[in-house]
Amino acid sequence: MNNIESDSTRQVRADSHDSQTASEFIDSQLQLEADAREALPYTFDHCTQPLGALRQNLYSCLTCNPPPQSPSDPYTPAGVCYSCSIACHGEHELVELFNRRNFTCDCGTTRVPSNSPCILRIDPATGVKGPVHSKPAASGNTYNQNFRNRFCGCGEIYDAHTEKGTMFQCLGLAGESEGGCGEDWWHPECILGPGRNWKPQAKATIGNGPASSPATSTRTHENHEEVEEHEELPPGFPQEDDFETFLCYKCVDANPWIKRYAGSTGFLPPVFRSSRMALKGPDAILQTLADEAQTESKPGEKQGGQSSNLGQPPVVDHTTEVLPQEESNGILDSKSHIPLLAPDTDQREPSPSLKRKASVADTDPDDLTPITSKKPKLATPQNCYTETLPPPPPQQLSLFLREDFRDHFCRCAKCYPDLRIHPQLLEEEESYEPPLSENNEGGRGSVGTGSLLDRGEAALGNVDRVRAI
C-alpha cells in the first residue's frame, strides 16, 4: 500500500513541473513586451487624422470592412493609420498596405462601422479622446484593390503563409479610375506577362536576420534556424540592385509621354510585357520574347528616320545644349529584347519602401528627409531633351528607374507641365512615422500599466508576423 500513490499526489507532482515562480513569470511577461516593442516600435496614442493627408503606413481592416467574394461587387474600403491599427483594431484581421501618399486616416468616419469607433481622436463635442464614429471621411483619399487584400495585375488574394519571393511597389502615376494601379504591389512575373503560371524552383537560404516581410516566405527548422525561401526572378526582369523603383505598364500607359525615357540616362532599358506569355517555364518566356522582337522591331533599324537603339540614347544637358553621345549603362539583346544590365559602377541599395521584402523597421528616420533635386532651368523648345530621344516603343512596357532618375527629366516649357502634376517625379517623398516608443532599460518600459504589452500581444496575435512592422 505504501508504494501506491494516490491520483491527487500524482496531480500535485505534475502541476509542480508546469509551475512558474513569480520571478520567472515577470521575466516572461517582460520578454513578451520586448517582442511587442520590437515588432511595433512606435507610439500609438495619437491618430494621424488631425494632421490631414500624409504619405504614411496604412492598414485595411477586413473585420470592419470585409470584402465581397467577387472583385466586381461593390465595396466600401477604408484605411487606418498605424496607431489606430493597434489601439482601435488590434484584435481585428488587418492587411498592411505599407506607405500610401496623400491619405487621411478613415478610423472614426462613416467608412468604418459605428461599433468600431476611434478611441484616439478628440471628440469635438466633449473635447476628450474618443470614442468617435460616423464623422465625414476625407474626400481626397483614393483606394485600389489592395484594400480588398488583392494585389498585383493578377488580382490575387495575398496570403502571407504561401507567398514566396519579392513583390515590388509601383511608384504610381495614376489611380485605378485613371487606368493606373494606384501604388499597387506586383509580382515580377506579372510585370513581364506570364502571370502566376511562372513557378520556378524556390531556393532556401539559412540566416538569422530580421523577421521577414510580406514579400518573403520563411519556415523554421527544428534547430530554430530561420530558413528563407527565395524564388528566382523570371528571365528579362532586372536585378534588384540595378533599380530604385519602377512604374508598371498600367501607369506608363496612362502617361505615355514617359515611355520615351526608356533606356536613357537614369532609366533601365524597357521591360516589355507580352500578352502571349501564358507559359510554363523560362524557355517559353525566352522564345516568346525573341519571336516578338523579330516581328515588331529590331534595335538599330530606322523608325521614322531615327535610330531605335533604345539601349544607347544620347546624354543631353536638360537646360542648354546637346552633349556628345555617351555609353549607356544598359543594352538590349538584339535577339530577344531582354534587357541585359551592365554592371553599375554605383553600388546602390534597393529602396526599402518600394521593395516589399525590405524591413521597414530597419529604416533610419534620418533617411526619410526628402532629397530635393536641383532647381530646374526651363530650356527653350529647341533644346527639348526628349526631342533627341528615339521614338517610344509601340509595345506595352514597364519602366525601371535608377536612383538618380529625377535628375534626368526634361524640364523645358513643353515637358515640365507633365512633371509638375506628379511631385514624386520631381523630389523624393517624405513618409510620416509616429514617434518611437520610449525604451527604458532595453525595452522594460510600461511595467505596471501593461498597455504596450496588452495592445502588442493583441496586434501580434491578429496580424501575421510577416505583416507586422
N, C-alpha and C positions, 0 to 999 in steps of 0.2 A: 504493500500500500504506500510505503514511503517513496517508492520510485515512480509513482503515478502522479503527474502534475494535473491540476485542475485546469479547465478551459480558461478560467479567469486569470490564472497565473501566466499561462502562455500568452494571453492577450496583452497583459501588462508588459511582458518582456518584448513582444513585437512592437508595441507602441513606443517603447524606450528607444528602439533603433531609429524611428522616424521623427523623434522629437528634436527640438532645437532649443539651445539656450537663448536667453534674452539677447546676449551679445551677438550670437550668430544671426538671429532674426533681424536685428537692426542693421548688421552688415549687409545682409541680403537685400533689404529694402533700399539701403543707400546705393548698392550696386545697380538695382533696377532704376533708381533715379538718375544715376550717372549714365546708364544706357539711354534713358529717355532724353537726357540733356544732349547727348552726342547726336542722336537722330533728329532732335528738334531743338536746335541751338539758340533760337531767337525767342525773345519775349512774345507773349500772345495776349496782352492785356488791352490792346487798342485795335479797333477795326480801322482799315485804311479809307473807309468811305468819306470821312471829312476831308481827306487830302485830295479828293477828286480823282480824275483819270490819271493812272500811272502805268508804267511798264513794271509789272510785278508778277510774282508767282501766283498762279490761280489753281483752284481745285473745283471740280464738279461733283456735287453730292448726288449720288444715284439713289440714295434713300429718300431724300426730299423731292427729287425730280427724276423718277425712274423713266428711262427712255422706252419708247414703244419697240415692239419686236421688228417692225419694218422701218427702214430708214426713211421711207416716203411718208409715213404717218406724221401728223402734226405733233409738235413738241415745244415746250417752253423751257429752254435751257437757262441755267443760272451758274454764275461763277462766284466763288467766295475767296477771300484773301487768306493768307497763311494763318493769321491769328484766329479768324472765325472757323477755319477748318479744324482747329484744335478745341477752342473754347465752346463753340456753338455746335459743331458737327463731329466732335471727337469720337463718338460712338456710332457714326454712320459709315456707310460704304462710300469711299471717296476715290476719285480719279485725279491724279496730279497732271496738270496741263503744262507746267513749267511757265516760263516768262511769256506774257502777252502784253502788247502795247495798248495804251490808251483805254484802260479798263478801270471801272469803278466797282467796288465790291457790291454784290447783289444781296448779301445777307441782310435780312430785316426788311426786304422790299416785297412787292407784290409777286415777284418771280419765285419766291420761296414760300411754302405753306405757312400760314399764320401760327400753326402749332410748333414751328421751329423758329422761334424769334431770335434776334441777335441780342446777346447779353452784353455786348461790348460797346454798342453805340449809345450815345446820350439821348434819352427820351426828351424831346423838346417840351413835352407837357409837364414833366416833373423835374427836369434838369439833372437827373441822375442816370447812371448806366442801366439800360435795359429793364425789362425785355421790350424790344422794339420790333414791330412787324407791320406789314402791309403799307410801307412807305413807297412812294413812287420810285421806280428804278431809273437809273441813268439812261438817257436816250441815246448817248453816243457809244454804248457798248456794242460790239459785234461778236457774233458767235459762229462757230463752224461745227462740223460733225464730231470734233473731239469731245464736246460737252456730252455727247451720247456714248462716249467711250469707243468711238470708231475713229480709226486713224488711217492715213495714207490714201493714195488714189484707189487702192483696192477696197477701202471702206471696212477693213477687218476689225472686229472687236478685239481690243487689246487684252491679252491675258499674260500677266507677269510670270506665271508659272511655266508657260510653254514658249514664250517669245525668246528667240535667240538672235544673236548678232546685234548690230547697231542700227538705230534709226536716226535720221537727220532732219532737223527742223528747217523748213524753208524760211528765208528772210521775210517773205510775204510782201508782195506789191499790190495785191488785190484780194478782197474778201470773196467768199463763195458767191454772193449775189452779183459780183462783178466778173465772174469767170475764173477767179484765182482760187487759192487754197486757204487763205486766212491764217498763215503761220502753222500749217499742218506739219505733222511728223511723217517721214517717208521711209519705206524700206528701199534699200539700194536697187533691188531687182525690179521694183515697181517704177522707179525713176527711169530705168532703161527700157522697160516694156514687157519683160517676160512674166511679171507678176509672181504670185506665190508658188507657181509651179517650179520655180528655181529652188532646189533643195540640195545644196552642196553638203558634203560630209562635214560635221562640226569637229573642230579641233579643241581639245581640252588642255588648259594650262593650269598648273597649280601655283597658287600665290596666297599671300597673306595681306593683301592690300585692303583698302576701304571697301565698305559694303557696295555692292553693285547697284546700278540704277536701272530704270525700266528697260534700257536697251540691251542689257547683258544678263543672260541667264546664269545662275550659279547652282551648284549642288555641293553637298558636304559628304566627305568620306568618313569612315569610322574613326580615322585618326584626327578628325575635326579640321583637317586642312581644307581650305576652300578651293574648289575646282571650278574654274571659269571657262565656259564654252564659247568659242569664237567661231562664227561661220565665215567662210571665205567670201570676199566681195566678188560679184559676178564680173566676168570679163568686160572691159570697157569702162568700168567705174573707177574714178580717180582714187589714188591713195589718200588716206585721211590727212596726212601731214602736208599735202600739196595744196589744200584749200582751207579758207577760213569759214566760209558759209556758202550757201548755194540758193539759187532761185529755181523752183520747179517749173516744168513745162507749162503748167496752167497759168502761173503768174507771168511767165515770159509771153505766152500767147495773149494775155490781157494787156501787155505792154510791149508790143512788137518792136518799138524803137530800140530796145536794149539788146536785141539779137545781134546787132552789128558789132557789138563789143566782143563777141565770142572769139577767143584766140588772140585778142590784142593784149597789150601790156596790162597786167593786173588781173587778167581773166584766163582761165584754162580754155583749151580748145572745146568746142561744143560737144556735149554729150547727148547724142541723138536718141530719141525714143522711137521704137518700132512698134507698129500696130500688129505686126505679123509674128510676134515672138511669144506665142503660147507654147513654150519649149520645155524640154525635159533635161537639158544639160548644157554645159559650156560649149560643146562642139556645135550644137544647133544655133546658139547665140552668135558665135563667130561666123558661121556660114550665112546666117540671115543678114548680119551687118555687112558682110562682104558683098552679098547679092544686091542689097540696097545701094551700096556705094557705087557699084557698076552701072546701075540703072538710073540713078538720079544725077550725080555729078562726080567728077574726079578732081582732086586737088591739082592745081596748076593749069587747068583749062580755063578759057576765057568765058566770062559771064557778063554780058552787057559791056564788053570792052575792057573789063578789069580782071585782074588775076583773082582766082577763087582760092588761093592757097591761104586758108584761114590760120594755118599754123605759124605763119611768119608775117604778121601785119607790121606796117611801119610804126615807129615810135615818134609821136608828134608832140611838140610843146602845145599845151592847150591854149596858150594866150598869145603867142606871137607867130613864129614861123615854123615851117615843116622841117624836121631834122632828118638826117640820113637814116635809112632803114637799119635796124639793129636785129640781132639774132633773137628769136623768140625763145621763151622758156618751155614751150610745148610744141609738139609737131603732130601731124596727123599721119597715120599709117595709110599709104596710098592704096593698099589692098583692101582694107576693111573698114576704114573710117573710125577705127577705135582710137581714142586719144592715147598717145604714148607720151607719158610725162617724163621729161628730162629731170635729172636731179636738180633741186633748187639749192642755190648757194646759201639761202637763209633757212636756218633750222627753226621753223615756226611750229609752235604748239597748237593743236586744234582748239577751237573755241569751246569751252565747257558749256556755254549757254546754248549752243546751237547743235551740239552733238550729244545725243541723248544718253550715251554711256558714260559721259563725264560726270563727276560728282560735284553737285552744287555746293556741298558742304566744304569742299576744298578751295572754293573761290575766295581770293583775298579781297576784302571790301575795298581796298585801295584800287583794285583793278576795275572797279565799277565807274570810276571817274571818266566821263566822256572825253574822247580824243577828238578835238576839233581840227578838221583839215585846214590847209592854208586857204586864206580868203581868196575866192576865185576872182580872176580878172576876165571880164567878158571880152571875148575876141570878136572880131568882125566876121560876118558870114563867110567872107572869102577864106578865112583861116579856120573854118569849122573842122575840128578833128575828125568827126565821123565821115566827112566827105572823102577823107583819104583812106578809109577802111573799105575792104571788099564788101559787096552786097551781102545782105543777111542770107543765110542758108534757107531754102524753102521748107526744109524738114522741121518737124516739131522737136524742140531741144530744151534741155535744162542747162543752166549757166552756173558754173562753179567759179567762185570769186576768191582771189588771193587776199592776203592780209592788207595790202596797200591799194585795193581796188578803188577806193574812194578818191585817190589822188589822180586817177586816170580817166575820169569822166570829162567829156567836153562841156565847157561852161559858156559857150558862145550864146548870143542873144536868141538863136533859134533853138538850141538844145536845153538851155537852163530851165525853161518852164516845165519840161518833163521831169527834171530832177527835183525841182522845188516842192512838188506835191508828195514827194517821198523822202522825208527828212532822214530816214535810216540809210539812204544812199549818200547823204552829204556828211554825216558825222556818226560816230559810234553812239549807240543809245545807252543811257544810264538806267539801270534797273534798281527799283526800290527794294531795300531789305530792312526788316524791323531791327531794332537794337538787339545786340547779343544779350542773352541772359547773364546775370551776374553769377560768377562761379567762385564760391568761397571754398578754399582748400580743396582744389581738384574735384569740383563737382559735388560737394557735400552740402550744397545750399538747400533751402526750402525745408530743412529739418523742423518738424513740429507742425508745419502747415500742410504738407503733403500735396500742395496744389500742383506743382510740376509733376510730381510722381503720379498722382491720380490722372491728370489730363494726359500725361505722356503715355502711361500704360493703356489708357483708353484708345488713344490715337494709334499707337503701335499695334494694338490688337485688332484694329479695323482697317488699317491701311497696310498693304503688302510692304514688307521690309524694303523691297526694291523700288517702291514708290515713295518712301519717306525721304525727306531731305536730309 
